Amino acid sequence: GRQVYTRASIGIATSHPLGEDTGEELLADADVALYAAKAAGKSGYRHFERVMRVSAVERLELGQDLREAIHASQFRCEYQPIVDLVSGRIVALEALVRWEHPTRGVLPPSAFISLAEEMGTIGEIGRFVLAEALDQFAAWRSAGQVPPGLELHVNLSGHQVEEADLPDQVFRMLATAGVPASLLVLEITETVAVEVGARHLDRLESLRELGIRLAIDDFGTGYSSLSYL
């Protein structure tokens, strides 16, 4: 008795005029086009192009490499300064993950984060980044290389917010590194805040009770309703 709206992504493959394609090949090509449609933002369709097959193979290989990268400790963090435009002072550092791929060189997050989310390995990467960033930040503080009050910003994925023991994880990492909770800012995107955070407000509130601050990352690129957020 209810009207339900759903979205669909469609991949289209057309057989060769001479009938050279087998049914299995057509299904495989349509599947590749389907993933291209999803990658383009979902709720759309794409016609198969041969270049897509190359991209699919590369993505498959990258996915296999990604599993190995986690165990081979191929990830590292770089730190981007956040500057107060009025005073010109650096007020925070944001930890950004990089993948030191053995053959492809240094890869930015845009090259592998979405793949890690699909594969379910983003949680492991996120935990590594948080622990690594806190340890490095603590070392800089101990050496007097950062001014008092400087904050550390770390991105939090939707998969991490889904983990029931997230507050305990963060508390243990803070305690191990010896970093005050008041200096840690966890950033989540608008989409994660609305679609995941709304279901797990208790976890976000637990983080806040520890003294950690939460921030919306890339504001304006997802939900635009301030009242909804």
Protein Blocks (a to p, Z undefined) as FASTA:
>chain_A
ZZcddddddddddddfklpacfklmmmmmmmmmmmmmmnngjiaddddfklmmmmmmmmm
mmmmmmmmmmnopaccdddddddfknopafbdcdddddddfklopadfklmmmmmmmnop
mmmmmmmmmmmmmmmmmmmmmnopacehiacdddddfklmmpmklmmmmmmmmmmnopaf
klpccdddfklmmmmmmmmmmmmmmmmmnopacddehihilcfbfklZZ
